[in-house]
């Protein structure tokens, strides 16, 4: 079982990661290593990080493509490059993850539109909201996943709407 280090957050106080509106939720103080225990997971589910994506980041295989996609979104939020690489199908995996080139992305939330499995293949359509240099953006992607011989799900690739 692999355990991945979790990098500190860029800022110390912000709104919750999925609503991004200080009028509707209380600001949470983020720890220097993982989301506060009482906060919801960055993936948008109402569970705590420890009982949601933290389980997968600690080494438990994601049971569905949607679970894997949510854990990968959270890994982007937390800049967990090794986890992202380990859950990427070998035929499409980049050689490395470099968050220094991400332009200062601040991930704001995730909405899963649909998810389904057909045999050893899965599809997850989602919208991820983020900010770069104070400007809001949306990434609408349909991702493909495969279950390999080891029984684990892996991200293969995605088609980004409008790209």
Phi, psi and omega in degrees: 000127179268143174240128186258137176291145180251126184280153180294155177284156182289327180232165186263337181222132174200171175294165176302156189287342185255347177252331175055031179224108185297343179288336188248356174210156180282141175299147177243143177272124182270142177287175178273001180227316179222163177301150179306142184304323183280351183277156177284160180294143178303338182289351177102347175286158184275007176280163173286160177305317184299326182262001182242250184294333178302327178298316180288322178295334179278353174126347177289129179295141176291130184284341182222160175301322179297317177300318179295316180299316179297318180293327177290320175303311180298324177296325174294317179302316184269359181056053179264072182307314181300322178295316180300316179294319182291339181255013180259132178302138186301327183288343180236001184291132174287162181291334181200166175247129180235097181285347178293338182262013185277001177073020179073037180297135173241109182285134186248333181174166185223136174230120176273123181275317179198154178208137177207161180234136172231098181066241182263011180240148177220156179226137175226124174256131183212164171236125176249131178257143181205167176236144172226125180053041177078000182255130183280143179220164175229139173241114180256112186230145168248112185260146176250142181229155177224145173261120184268179185303333180282359178087356181267151174274144178225144174286131179261299180192178180212152176252117181267126179296131178083002181269000000 
